[in-house]
Structure formats: structure tokens, C-alpha cells
Amino acid sequence: MAKLTRQDGKTLFAAWLGYLMDGFDFVLITLVLTEVADAFDLSTVTAATLVSAAFISRWFGGLAIGAVGDRYGRKPAMILSIVLYSLGSLACGLSWGYWSMFAARLVLGLGMAGEYSASATYVIESWPVAARNRASALLISGYAVGAIIAGQVYRFVVPAWGWRAMFFLGVVPIALALWMRRGLKESHDWEQARAAAADGADTANVPATRRDFVTVLYRGRHALLNHAVTVVVGVSLFLLFTERAGGFAWPLALLTAAGFVLFAAQFARGRTPTMVTLMITVFCAFLYSWPIQALLPTYLKKDLDFSPGTVSDMLFFAGFGNVAGCVLVGFLGDRWGTRRTYVASLCVSMLFVLPVFAMDSGQTVWLALLLFFQQMFAQGISGLLPKLIGGYFRTPERAAGLGFTYNVGSLGGAVAPVLGASLAGGHSLGPSLAWLTFSLTLVVIVLIAVDAPARAQRLFRADVSVAAVELPPEPRFPQPPAGRYPQGSRRDGGKDLAAEHD
């Protein structure tokens, strides 16, 4: 087992704290969705688009703040992201109607996207190779802890001061997060890549200061086209998730997907099949997890007629299960491998999906236990997602690659609440949430079990090695202290598919 240092703990705690506040701010809308719907006179489906709004902007946040992380370092990107999502939370509390809150949620989505890519990349690159599944999973547990805290705060704050007070609380911890991040060192991998480039050790391994996602898309020879495509994608997403697409929903969805593939192709070049398949995998992962994440409070309040206190209790057990799952899969991932652990955990989670929605309002104890275990194995496994995705990208492009891939895929989270509410058709949410979660979990199990990104790469680029597609040799970094990393292991992502993906 890899030996961890005090600096490793400090690195994780600082990033974890930021991710905790990210989770607190992001889930607030799901807790007060019924109150907001009543205040602004919105239907359940229209109110659900406020959850979706943050996902609409996430793809650009992952791209832009990821580029900041690749060019200027992981730390500045983390600070920028926490400022953005805190300001977005404040703006939600000050909103005067549907559209003002929709805009505030867009800002929050930008920050959340950057927080995920910057913090995940920072922690993974700072920890020893043999412990990176733990680093990834423990970091993501911060989001679940933030959600737990938000649920407990809800039961006291909303009945006394109203739903706006919840959003105002979202800005309180920002000073602490910024203070924690002042004294952090930059990630080891990023510093090494920059030093190697500065020394001319490996000019082919283009560092972040020379090639990042923003530069590739908006300053190259296709800049004018990419600006136009960005506008088209943004407008298409807006129309799709504000119920204004009319009969053009599928053409707009295909147009958006084509834009994302175009961007991925320019950034990933020969590894485009890998990157696109990763986006599809993450999209399906959000489709199975976010119907419950986004609409569980609404289901508990409307379908089971639970009081705010009981809703908070249920969300506590669900969130605690998520945290326990993150911790468990982190250790199992380092022992069994990332993909094996992912598939095994999702298979176990399927045992609990249908029973969760078979409970009635008089079975609160059983419902709490089932939610705990369902979230433990279904949502806790998402702690390995940064490690899974980040392993496909080299250090100089990892923050933007991880950020863009994950946050484009996260549009599944924008589709999920609207799809779940629409399938319910004004009736009970339970059956639609249960079957969406069950069926999409099966899809994700298959995609990860067969290593779909590697298979897609071999299918479309059979002439190129999947483990090092269009990648130059690794830079010769100075050797770490003896015993710090496993003999023969490398910190950088060049070995990604061959070793880190089992």
C-alpha cells in the first residue's frame, strides 16, 4: 500500500472542502424545488428545468476552467471555480422569477464544472499512483457530505426563514476555502510537465502553456467556425432545456452532439474515438443516477407526503450511503482495479433500485436502509469516475480533457430530471425513477465492463496502439524519493489504458 504524507492529507482536505461546498450549493435547488415552483407558479416539469440549467453551462465551464488549469496551474482553476459557484448561489437567492434563477443556475454550473475538473485533477496528480483510486473517491465524497449538510440545514432554515435563505448560506464558506487553498503546492505532475518543457527535455510533450482547449478551439485556424458552433450549441441547449424546441428537439440534440464531437476531434485528434465514447459513458451514468439525485426530494414530499424533517432524514441516509460508498470503492479500486470495482458495485446496486420505490409512507425505516445501500453502491462508485476518465489524458491536457469529457457527459443530468418528470406524466414519480435508474445502470455496466473507450479506439483507429494513441514518449522526469511510488510505475497518464484501466 502506498505511503501517504502529511502534504497528501492537506492536499486532499483542501480540495475536499471545496467540493463539499460545491455539493452544498448545487443540491440546494433540489431541496427547495417545490417551494420555488410555488413561489414562481411553475409546473413540476418547468421547475425541473432549473435543475437542468446548471448542466447546460457545465460543458463550457469544464472546457474553459480546465484550460485555465492546464495553462496556469490547478490551483488558480480551483479558486476561480469556487468563486463562480458561490456567486451563482447568491444570485439564486436574489432571483425574482424563473428566468433570473435560470441565469443564476448557469453561472453556478460554470463553477461546478471547473471545481470538478480542477480539484479532481489536482488531487489525482498529487497522490502516489498506487493510491489514486482512493484520492479520487475520497475527494468525491465531499460532494455527498455537502449534500447531507444541505439536507439537514433545510429542515431548520426553510420553515423559519424561507427558501431564499438556503441560497444565501451557500456563500458563507467561500473565505475558508480560499484560505485553505492559499498555502497549497501545485500538483506534482503539472509542475514536472512544465519543468520538462522549460528544459527542452521533451518538446513533443506539449505543455499546458502552449496547448490548451481554449487555444485549440478559439485561436487556431478554425477559430471562426468554433465560435459559431459554440453559439449554436449554446442556443440549442437553451431551447432543449427550456421546453422551447417544439418539434425540433431531435434535430437540435443531434446538432449539439455534432458540435461536441467536432470540439473533441480538434482537441483529442487521434484519440477522438476514446474521448467521444467516454462522453457517452458519462452521459449514461448521469442518466441512471440523476433521476434519483434530482427528484428524490420532490418524490418524498409529493408522492409520500413526508414533512421537511422526514425528507431531511431520508436524504441524510442517502447521502451517508454515498459517502460510505466513496470510501469503500476507493480502497477496493486500488486493490481490484478501477473498472472491476465499478462494474461489481453497479451490479450490487441494482438489487436495491426497485425495492426503494416499492416502499410506502409508513415504511420509513426500510426506505432509509434501502436508500443507504442503493446510494452506497450506485452513487458512491462515482468517486472513481475522475480516476477512470483522467487516466485517458496526459498531464498537459488532463484538466481540460477531464473537464470537457465529464461535463459534456453530465448533460445526462440535465436530461434526467426532465425525463423523469415527463415520464411520470403528472402521476407518481416512483415508477419512472425506478425504471430509468434500473435500465440505464445496465447500460453503464456493459460500457465499462467491455472497456468501451478502448474498443472504440481499436475499431476506428486500428492502426494505432490504444495505450498510447498519438502520444510522444514520456518526458524523463526526475525520479521521486525511494518508496514514494511503486517501482516501475509512472505518475503521468501515458500508460493510461494499458495499466490504469485494468
C-alpha positions as CSV (number, residue, x, y, z in Angstrom):
1,M,0.0,0.0,0.0
2,A,1.3,3.4,-0.9
3,K,2.7,5.5,1.9
4,L,0.9,8.8,2.3
5,T,2.4,12.0,3.7
6,R,1.0,14.9,5.6
7,Q,1.1,17.0,2.5
8,D,-1.1,14.4,0.7
9,G,-3.6,14.8,3.5
10,K,-3.5,18.6,3.3
11,T,-3.9,18.5,-0.5
12,L,-6.9,16.2,-0.2
13,F,-8.6,18.1,2.6
14,A,-8.4,21.5,0.8
15,A,-9.8,20.1,-2.4
16,W,-12.4,18.0,-0.5
17,L,-13.6,21.1,1.4
18,G,-14.1,23.0,-1.9
19,Y,-16.0,20.0,-3.3
20,L,-18.1,19.8,-0.1
21,M,-19.3,23.4,-0.6
22,D,-19.8,22.7,-4.3
23,G,-22.2,19.8,-3.3
24,F,-23.9,22.0,-0.8
25,D,-24.6,24.8,-3.3
26,F,-25.5,22.5,-6.2
27,V,-28.2,20.4,-4.4
28,L,-30.0,23.4,-2.8
29,I,-32.3,23.7,-5.8
30,T,-33.4,20.0,-5.5
31,L,-34.3,20.6,-1.8
32,V,-36.4,23.7,-2.4
33,L,-37.8,22.8,-5.9
34,T,-41.3,22.6,-4.6
35,E,-41.1,25.9,-2.8
36,V,-39.6,27.6,-5.8
37,A,-42.3,26.1,-8.0
38,D,-45.0,27.5,-5.7
39,A,-43.3,30.9,-5.4
40,F,-42.9,31.4,-9.2
41,D,-46.1,29.4,-10.2
42,L,-44.2,26.7,-12.1
43,S,-45.2,23.2,-13.1
44,T,-43.1,20.3,-11.9
45,V,-41.6,19.8,-15.3
46,T,-40.8,23.5,-15.7
47,A,-39.3,23.7,-12.3
48,A,-37.1,20.7,-13.1
49,T,-35.5,22.7,-15.9
50,L,-33.9,24.8,-13.1
51,V,-32.0,21.7,-12.1
52,S,-31.1,21.2,-15.7
53,A,-29.9,24.8,-16.2
54,A,-26.7,24.2,-14.3
55,F,-25.9,21.3,-16.6
56,I,-26.4,23.4,-19.7
57,S,-23.4,25.6,-19.0
58,R,-21.2,22.9,-17.5
59,W,-19.7,21.8,-20.7
60,F,-18.2,25.2,-21.4
61,G,-17.1,25.6,-17.7
62,G,-15.2,22.3,-18.0
63,L,-13.6,23.4,-21.2
64,A,-12.7,27.0,-20.1
65,I,-11.7,26.4,-16.5
66,G,-10.0,23.2,-17.5
67,A,-7.9,25.3,-19.9
68,V,-7.0,27.6,-17.1
69,G,-5.9,24.6,-15.1
70,D,-3.8,23.3,-17.9
71,R,-2.2,26.7,-18.7
72,Y,-1.8,28.4,-15.4
73,G,-2.0,25.5,-12.9
74,R,-4.6,23.5,-11.0
75,K,-4.7,25.9,-8.0
76,P,-5.9,29.1,-9.9
77,A,-8.6,27.0,-11.6
78,M,-9.9,25.7,-8.2
79,I,-10.1,29.2,-6.8
80,L,-11.9,30.6,-9.9
81,S,-14.4,27.8,-9.8
82,I,-15.3,28.2,-6.1
83,V,-15.9,32.0,-6.6
84,L,-18.2,31.3,-9.6
85,Y,-20.4,28.7,-7.9
86,S,-20.6,30.8,-4.7
87,L,-21.7,33.9,-6.7
88,G,-24.2,31.7,-8.6
89,S,-25.7,30.5,-5.3
90,L,-26.1,34.1,-4.1
91,A,-27.7,35.1,-7.3
92,C,-30.3,32.2,-6.9
93,G,-31.3,33.7,-3.5
94,L,-31.7,37.1,-5.1
95,S,-33.7,35.9,-8.1
96,W,-37.2,37.4,-8.7
97,G,-38.5,34.9,-11.2
98,Y,-37.9,31.9,-13.4
99,W,-35.5,33.5,-15.8
100,S,-33.3,35.2,-13.2
101,M,-32.9,32.0,-11.4
102,F,-32.2,30.1,-14.6
103,A,-29.4,32.6,-15.4
104,A,-28.0,32.2,-11.8
105,R,-28.0,28.4,-12.2
106,L,-26.0,28.8,-15.5
107,V,-23.3,30.7,-13.5
108,L,-23.3,28.0,-10.8
109,G,-22.9,25.3,-13.4
110,L,-19.8,27.0,-14.8
111,G,-18.2,27.0,-11.4
112,M,-19.2,23.4,-10.6
113,A,-17.7,22.2,-13.8
114,G,-14.4,23.9,-13.1
115,E,-14.4,22.6,-9.5
116,Y,-14.8,19.0,-10.6
117,S,-12.1,19.1,-13.3
118,A,-9.6,21.3,-11.3
119,S,-9.9,19.6,-7.9
120,A,-10.1,16.0,-9.3
121,T,-7.0,16.6,-11.5
122,Y,-5.1,18.3,-8.7
123,V,-5.7,15.6,-6.1
124,I,-5.1,12.7,-8.5
125,E,-1.8,14.2,-9.8
126,S,-0.6,15.0,-6.3
127,W,-1.1,11.5,-4.8
128,P,1.0,8.4,-5.4
129,V,0.0,6.2,-8.3
130,A,-1.0,3.2,-6.1
131,A,-3.4,5.4,-4.1
132,R,-5.1,7.4,-6.8
133,N,-8.4,5.5,-6.7
134,R,-8.6,6.4,-3.0
135,A,-7.7,10.0,-3.8
136,S,-10.4,10.2,-6.4
137,A,-13.1,8.5,-4.3
138,L,-12.4,10.4,-1.1
139,L,-12.5,13.7,-2.9
140,I,-15.9,13.0,-4.5
141,S,-17.2,12.0,-1.0
142,G,-17.0,15.7,-0.2
143,Y,-19.9,16.3,-2.6
144,A,-22.1,13.8,-0.7
145,V,-21.2,15.4,2.6
146,G,-22.2,18.8,1.3
147,A,-25.5,17.3,0.2
148,I,-26.0,15.8,3.7
149,I,-25.3,19.1,5.3
150,A,-27.7,20.9,2.9
151,G,-30.4,18.4,3.8
152,Q,-30.0,18.9,7.5
153,V,-29.9,22.7,7.2
154,Y,-33.0,22.6,5.1
155,R,-35.1,21.2,7.9
156,F,-34.3,24.2,10.1
157,V,-33.8,27.1,7.8
158,V,-36.6,26.8,5.3
159,P,-39.5,26.5,7.7
160,A,-38.1,29.5,9.7
161,W,-36.7,31.9,7.0
162,G,-37.9,30.6,3.6
163,W,-36.1,29.0,0.7
164,R,-34.0,32.1,-0.2
165,A,-32.1,31.8,3.0
166,M,-30.7,28.4,1.8
167,F,-29.0,30.0,-1.2
168,F,-27.6,32.9,0.9
169,L,-25.9,30.3,3.1
170,G,-24.1,29.0,0.0
171,V,-21.7,31.9,0.0
172,V,-20.6,31.7,3.7
173,P,-17.8,29.1,3.4
174,I,-16.0,30.8,0.5
175,A,-13.5,32.6,2.7
176,L,-12.5,29.4,4.4
177,A,-12.0,27.6,1.1
178,L,-9.8,30.4,-0.4
179,W,-7.8,30.5,2.8
180,M,-7.2,26.7,2.7
181,R,-6.0,26.9,-0.9
182,R,-3.5,29.8,-0.4
183,G,-0.8,27.6,1.1
184,L,-1.2,24.6,-1.2
185,K,1.6,23.5,-3.6
186,E,0.9,23.0,-7.2
187,S,0.3,19.4,-8.3
188,H,3.4,17.3,-8.8
189,D,2.6,16.1,-12.3
190,W,1.8,19.6,-13.6
191,E,5.0,21.1,-12.2
192,Q,7.0,18.3,-13.7
193,A,5.5,18.6,-17.1
194,R,6.1,22.4,-17.1
195,A,9.7,21.9,-15.9
196,A,10.4,19.3,-18.5
197,A,9.1,21.6,-21.2
198,A,11.1,24.5,-20.0
199,D,14.3,22.4,-20.0
200,G,13.5,21.3,-23.5
201,A,13.6,17.7,-22.3
202,D,10.6,16.7,-24.5
203,T,9.4,19.3,-26.9
204,A,6.8,16.9,-28.3
205,N,5.1,16.6,-25.0
206,V,3.4,19.9,-25.5
207,P,2.9,21.6,-22.1
208,A,-0.2,23.4,-20.9
209,T,1.4,26.7,-21.5
210,R,1.5,26.0,-25.3
211,R,-1.6,24.0,-26.0
212,D,-4.9,24.1,-24.1
213,F,-8.5,23.6,-25.0
214,V,-9.3,27.3,-25.4
215,T,-6.3,27.9,-27.6
216,V,-7.0,24.9,-29.8
217,L,-10.7,25.9,-30.4
218,Y,-10.7,29.7,-30.4
219,R,-7.3,30.8,-31.5
220,G,-6.4,28.4,-34.2
221,R,-7.2,28.2,-37.9
222,H,-10.8,27.1,-37.2
223,A,-11.5,29.8,-34.6
224,L,-14.3,31.5,-36.5
225,L,-16.1,28.2,-37.1
226,N,-15.7,27.1,-33.5
227,H,-17.1,30.4,-32.2
228,A,-20.1,29.9,-34.4
229,V,-20.5,26.3,-33.3
230,T,-20.3,27.4,-29.7
231,V,-23.2,29.8,-30.2
232,V,-25.2,27.1,-32.0
233,V,-24.6,24.6,-29.2
234,G,-25.5,27.1,-26.5
235,V,-28.7,28.2,-28.2
236,S,-29.6,24.5,-28.9
237,L,-29.2,23.5,-25.3
238,F,-31.2,26.5,-24.2
239,L,-34.1,25.7,-26.5
240,L,-33.9,22.0,-25.5
241,F,-34.0,22.5,-21.7
242,T,-36.4,25.4,-21.5
243,E,-39.1,23.5,-23.4
244,R,-38.8,25.8,-26.5
245,A,-37.6,23.3,-29.0
246,G,-41.0,22.5,-30.3
247,G,-40.9,19.8,-33.0
248,F,-37.2,20.3,-33.4
249,A,-35.9,18.6,-30.3
250,W,-34.2,15.7,-32.1
251,P,-32.5,17.9,-34.8
252,L,-31.3,20.2,-32.1
253,A,-30.0,17.3,-30.0
254,L,-28.1,15.9,-33.0
255,L,-26.7,19.4,-33.8
256,T,-25.5,19.7,-30.3
257,A,-23.9,16.3,-30.3
258,A,-22.2,17.1,-33.6
259,G,-20.7,20.2,-32.1
260,F,-19.3,18.4,-29.2
261,V,-17.8,15.7,-31.4
262,L,-16.2,18.5,-33.5
263,F,-14.6,20.1,-30.4
264,A,-13.4,16.7,-29.2
265,A,-11.8,15.8,-32.5
266,Q,-9.8,19.1,-32.6
267,F,-8.6,18.5,-29.0
268,A,-8.0,14.8,-29.0
269,R,-7.1,14.3,-32.6
270,G,-6.1,10.6,-33.0
271,R,-7.8,9.7,-29.7
272,T,-11.2,11.1,-30.7
273,P,-13.0,7.7,-30.6
274,T,-11.8,7.3,-27.0
275,M,-12.9,10.8,-25.9
276,V,-16.3,10.5,-27.6
277,T,-17.0,7.1,-26.1
278,L,-16.1,8.4,-22.7
279,M,-18.6,11.2,-23.1
280,I,-21.3,8.7,-24.0
281,T,-20.4,6.6,-20.9
282,V,-20.6,9.6,-18.6
283,F,-23.9,10.7,-20.2
284,C,-25.4,7.3,-19.4
285,A,-24.0,7.3,-15.9
286,F,-25.8,10.6,-15.2
287,L,-29.0,9.3,-16.8
288,Y,-29.0,6.4,-14.3
289,S,-28.0,8.4,-11.2
290,W,-29.6,11.8,-11.6
291,P,-33.3,10.9,-11.7
292,I,-32.9,10.0,-8.1
293,Q,-30.5,12.7,-7.2
294,A,-32.6,15.5,-8.6
295,L,-36.2,14.3,-7.9
296,L,-35.9,12.3,-4.7
297,P,-36.9,15.2,-2.5
298,T,-39.8,16.0,-4.8
299,Y,-40.9,12.3,-4.7
300,L,-40.7,12.2,-0.9
301,K,-42.7,15.4,-0.4
302,K,-45.3,14.9,-3.1
303,D,-45.8,11.2,-3.5
304,L,-45.1,10.1,0.1
305,D,-46.3,13.3,1.7
306,F,-43.3,13.5,4.0
307,S,-42.6,16.5,6.2
308,P,-39.4,18.6,5.7
309,G,-37.9,16.9,8.7
310,T,-38.6,13.4,7.4
311,V,-37.3,14.4,3.9
312,S,-34.1,15.6,5.6
313,D,-33.8,12.3,7.4
314,M,-34.2,10.3,4.2
315,L,-31.6,12.5,2.4
316,F,-29.2,12.0,5.3
317,F,-29.3,8.2,4.9
318,A,-29.0,8.5,1.1
319,G,-26.1,10.9,1.4
320,F,-24.4,8.9,4.2
321,G,-24.6,5.9,1.9
322,N,-23.0,7.9,-0.8
323,V,-20.1,8.8,1.4
324,A,-19.6,5.3,2.7
325,G,-19.6,4.0,-0.9
326,C,-16.9,6.5,-1.9
327,V,-14.7,5.4,0.9
328,L,-15.3,1.7,0.2
329,V,-14.7,1.8,-3.6
330,G,-11.6,3.9,-3.2
331,F,-9.9,1.2,-1.3
332,L,-11.4,-1.6,-3.4
333,G,-10.4,0.3,-6.6
334,D,-6.7,0.4,-5.5
335,R,-6.9,-3.4,-4.7
336,W,-9.1,-4.8,-7.5
337,G,-8.7,-2.2,-10.3
338,T,-10.9,0.7,-11.3
339,R,-13.1,-1.0,-13.9
340,R,-13.7,-4.2,-11.9
341,T,-14.7,-2.3,-8.9
342,Y,-17.0,-0.1,-10.9
343,V,-18.9,-3.0,-12.5
344,A,-19.2,-5.0,-9.3
345,S,-20.6,-2.0,-7.4
346,L,-23.2,-1.2,-10.0
347,C,-24.3,-4.8,-10.2
348,V,-24.9,-4.9,-6.4
349,S,-26.8,-1.5,-6.6
350,M,-29.4,-3.0,-8.9
351,L,-30.7,-5.2,-6.1
352,F,-32.0,-2.1,-4.3
353,V,-33.4,0.1,-7.0
354,L,-36.9,-1.3,-7.4
355,P,-37.4,-2.0,-3.7
356,V,-36.7,1.7,-2.9
357,F,-39.8,2.8,-4.9
358,A,-41.9,-0.1,-3.6
359,M,-42.0,1.4,-0.1
360,D,-44.9,3.5,1.2
361,S,-45.0,6.4,3.6
362,G,-45.4,4.0,6.6
363,Q,-42.1,2.2,6.0
364,T,-39.6,5.0,6.7
365,V,-37.1,2.7,8.4
366,W,-36.9,0.3,5.5
367,L,-36.9,3.1,3.0
368,A,-33.9,4.8,4.8
369,L,-32.0,1.5,4.8
370,L,-32.7,0.8,1.1
371,L,-31.7,4.3,0.1
372,F,-28.5,4.0,2.1
373,F,-27.4,0.8,0.3
374,Q,-28.7,1.9,-3.1
375,Q,-26.7,5.1,-2.9
376,M,-23.7,3.4,-1.4
377,F,-23.3,1.1,-4.4
378,A,-24.8,3.2,-7.2
379,Q,-23.7,6.7,-6.4
380,G,-20.6,6.0,-4.2
381,I,-19.0,4.4,-7.2
382,S,-18.9,7.8,-9.0
383,G,-16.0,8.5,-6.7
384,L,-13.9,6.5,-9.2
385,L,-15.1,8.5,-12.2
386,P,-12.3,11.2,-12.1
387,K,-9.7,8.5,-11.9
388,L,-11.3,6.5,-14.7
389,I,-11.6,9.4,-17.1
390,G,-8.4,11.3,-16.1
391,G,-6.3,8.2,-16.9
392,Y,-7.1,8.6,-20.6
393,F,-5.4,12.0,-20.8
394,R,-1.8,13.1,-20.4
395,T,-0.8,15.7,-17.8
396,P,-0.7,18.8,-20.0
397,E,-4.2,18.2,-21.3
398,R,-5.8,16.4,-18.3
399,A,-7.7,19.2,-16.6
400,A,-9.5,20.3,-19.8
401,G,-9.8,16.7,-21.2
402,L,-11.4,15.5,-17.9
403,G,-13.4,18.7,-17.5
404,F,-14.9,18.7,-21.0
405,T,-15.5,15.0,-21.2
406,Y,-17.2,14.7,-17.8
407,N,-19.2,17.9,-18.2
408,V,-20.5,17.1,-21.7
409,G,-21.5,13.7,-20.4
410,S,-23.1,15.4,-17.4
411,L,-25.8,16.7,-19.7
412,G,-27.4,13.4,-18.9
413,G,-28.0,15.0,-15.6
414,A,-29.9,17.8,-17.4
415,V,-32.0,15.3,-19.3
416,A,-32.7,13.1,-16.3
417,P,-35.0,15.2,-14.1
418,V,-37.0,16.5,-17.1
419,L,-37.2,13.0,-18.5
420,G,-38.2,11.5,-15.1
421,A,-40.9,14.2,-14.5
422,S,-42.2,13.8,-18.1
423,L,-42.4,10.1,-18.0
424,A,-44.4,10.3,-14.8
425,G,-46.9,12.4,-16.7
426,G,-48.4,14.0,-13.6
427,H,-48.7,10.7,-11.8
428,S,-46.4,9.1,-9.2
429,L,-42.7,9.7,-9.9
430,G,-41.7,6.4,-8.3
431,P,-42.1,4.0,-11.3
432,S,-40.4,6.3,-13.8
433,L,-37.5,6.9,-11.5
434,A,-37.1,3.2,-10.7
435,W,-37.1,2.0,-14.3
436,L,-34.9,4.8,-15.6
437,T,-32.3,4.1,-13.0
438,F,-32.5,0.3,-13.4
439,S,-32.3,0.3,-17.2
440,L,-29.5,2.9,-17.6
441,T,-27.4,1.2,-14.9
442,L,-27.4,-1.9,-17.1
443,V,-26.1,0.2,-20.0
444,V,-23.3,1.6,-17.9
445,I,-22.3,-1.8,-16.6
446,V,-21.9,-3.0,-20.1
447,L,-19.9,0.0,-21.3
448,I,-17.4,-0.1,-18.5
449,A,-17.2,-3.9,-18.4
450,V,-16.1,-4.2,-22.0
451,D,-13.9,-1.1,-21.8
452,A,-15.9,0.7,-24.5
453,P,-13.4,3.6,-25.0
454,A,-10.6,1.2,-25.8
455,R,-12.8,-0.9,-28.1
456,A,-14.0,2.2,-29.9
457,Q,-10.4,3.3,-30.4
458,R,-9.4,0.0,-31.8
459,L,-12.5,-0.1,-34.1
460,F,-11.9,3.3,-35.6
461,R,-8.1,3.6,-35.3
462,A,-7.0,0.0,-35.7
463,D,-3.6,1.2,-36.8
464,V,-2.8,2.9,-33.5
465,S,-2.0,1.5,-30.1
466,V,-4.8,2.2,-27.7
467,A,-2.4,2.6,-24.8
468,A,-0.5,5.5,-26.5
469,V,-2.6,6.9,-29.3
470,E,-0.7,9.7,-31.0
471,L,1.3,10.3,-27.8
472,P,5.1,11.0,-27.9
473,P,7.4,9.3,-25.4
474,E,7.0,10.3,-21.8
475,P,9.3,13.1,-20.6
476,R,12.1,12.0,-18.4
477,F,11.1,13.4,-15.0
478,P,13.4,13.4,-12.0
479,Q,12.8,10.2,-10.0
480,P,10.7,10.5,-6.9
481,P,12.1,9.6,-3.5
482,A,12.6,5.9,-2.9
483,G,9.4,4.2,-1.7
484,R,7.1,7.0,-2.6
485,Y,5.8,5.4,-5.7
486,P,5.7,1.7,-6.8
487,Q,8.7,0.5,-8.7
488,G,8.2,0.7,-12.4
489,S,5.1,2.9,-12.1
490,R,4.7,6.3,-13.8
491,R,2.9,9.3,-12.5
492,D,1.9,10.6,-15.9
493,G,-1.0,9.4,-18.0
494,G,0.9,7.9,-20.9
495,K,0.2,4.3,-19.7
496,D,-3.4,5.1,-19.1
497,L,-5.4,2.5,-20.9
498,A,-2.9,-0.3,-20.6
499,A,-2.3,-0.1,-16.9
500,E,-4.8,2.2,-15.2
501,H,-7.8,0.8,-16.8
502,D,-7.1,-2.8,-16.0
